[in-house]
Amino acid sequence: MNANNGIISQLSPYSVIGTAEAKKVGLSLRPTQLLLFGNPEAGTPLMVAEPTIALDLPLKILAWETADGKVWLSYNDPDYLKQRFSLSDELVKNIAVIAPLVNQALR
């Protein structure tokens, strides 16, 4: 696991599924896919407390492949978002579910 600028990246044993629109404009891009996870019951209280957190909602997990063929899953560290938006411990629980989701996906 690697944390950088509030981003946690975990190595995945799986491939990235999907195609890149970059090819249509003559560019190349290694496989990359953005997965979105939203829940109004969890997200709304966060946005009531701090409206600008909507910039980071819904929760996102990025699946991406490096030049050597390794696949990583990356997401915003909930503790980073807690600090960035001055969230209470109670509210950060609403976004802390992302780590178990990633860990489950990597099984």
matplotlib code that plots the C-alpha trace (Angstrom):
import matplotlib.pyplot as plt

x = [0.0, 1.3, -0.1, 0.8, -0.9, -3.9, -4.2, -3.9, -2.8, -3.0, -1.6, -4.2, -3.8, -6.5, -6.4, -8.1, -11.1, -12.0, -10.8, -9.3, -11.0, -7.4, -7.0, -9.7, -7.5, -4.2, -2.9, -2.2, -3.2, -2.6, -5.8, -7.5, -11.0, -12.8, -15.3, -17.9, -19.7, -22.5, -25.0, -27.2, -27.7, -23.9, -23.0, -25.7, -24.7, -21.2, -22.3, -24.5, -21.5, -19.1, -20.6, -17.2, -16.7, -19.0, -15.8, -14.7, -18.1, -19.3, -16.4, -14.1, -11.7, -9.3, -8.0, -4.9, -2.1, 1.6, 4.1, 5.3, 1.7, 1.0, -2.6, -3.3, -6.5, -6.2, -8.6, -8.7, -7.6, -10.6, -8.2, -6.9, -10.5, -11.2, -8.4, -9.1, -12.7, -12.4, -14.9, -15.9, -15.1, -18.7, -19.0, -15.7, -17.3, -19.6, -16.6, -14.3, -16.2, -14.0, -11.1, -13.1, -14.6, -11.1, -9.9, -13.0, -12.4, -8.8, -9.7]
y = [0.0, 3.5, 6.8, 10.0, 13.4, 11.8, 9.0, 5.4, 2.9, -0.9, -3.4, -5.6, -9.1, -8.4, -6.6, -3.3, -3.8, -1.1, 0.9, 4.3, 7.2, 8.5, 6.3, 8.2, 11.4, 9.6, 9.3, 6.2, 5.5, 2.4, 0.8, 3.0, 2.8, 5.0, 3.4, 5.5, 4.7, 6.9, 6.8, 9.8, 8.7, 8.9, 11.7, 14.3, 14.8, 15.3, 18.0, 19.7, 20.0, 21.0, 21.7, 21.7, 18.0, 17.4, 17.9, 14.5, 12.8, 10.3, 8.2, 7.0, 4.2, 4.4, 1.1, 1.8, -0.1, 0.8, 0.4, -2.9, -4.3, -4.0, -2.9, -0.6, 0.5, 4.1, 6.2, 9.3, 8.5, 9.1, 10.7, 13.1, 14.1, 14.5, 16.9, 18.7, 19.4, 19.5, 16.6, 15.2, 11.6, 10.7, 12.1, 10.5, 7.1, 7.8, 7.7, 5.3, 2.4, 2.8, 0.9, -2.3, -2.0, -2.0, -4.8, -6.9, -6.3, -7.4, -10.8]
z = [0.0, -0.9, 0.2, -1.7, -1.5, 0.2, -2.3, -1.3, -3.9, -3.5, -6.0, -7.6, -9.0, -11.6, -15.0, -15.9, -18.1, -20.6, -23.6, -23.8, -25.8, -26.2, -29.3, -31.1, -31.0, -31.8, -28.3, -26.2, -22.7, -20.6, -19.3, -16.8, -15.4, -12.8, -10.5, -8.7, -5.5, -4.2, -1.4, -0.7, 2.9, 3.5, 1.1, 1.9, 5.6, 4.4, 1.9, 4.5, 6.8, 4.1, 0.6, -1.2, -0.3, -3.3, -5.4, -4.0, -4.0, -5.0, -3.8, -6.6, -7.1, -10.0, -11.5, -13.6, -15.2, -15.0, -17.9, -16.4, -16.4, -12.7, -11.9, -9.0, -7.3, -6.0, -3.9, -1.7, 1.9, 4.2, 6.8, 4.1, 3.3, 7.0, 7.3, 4.0, 4.8, 8.7, 9.1, 12.4, 13.3, 13.0, 9.4, 8.2, 9.0, 5.9, 3.6, 5.5, 3.9, 0.8, 2.3, 3.0, -0.5, -2.1, 0.2, -0.8, -4.5, -4.1, -2.7]

ax = plt.figure().add_subplot(projection="3d")
ax.plot(x, y, z, "-o")
ax.set_aspect("equal")
plt.show()
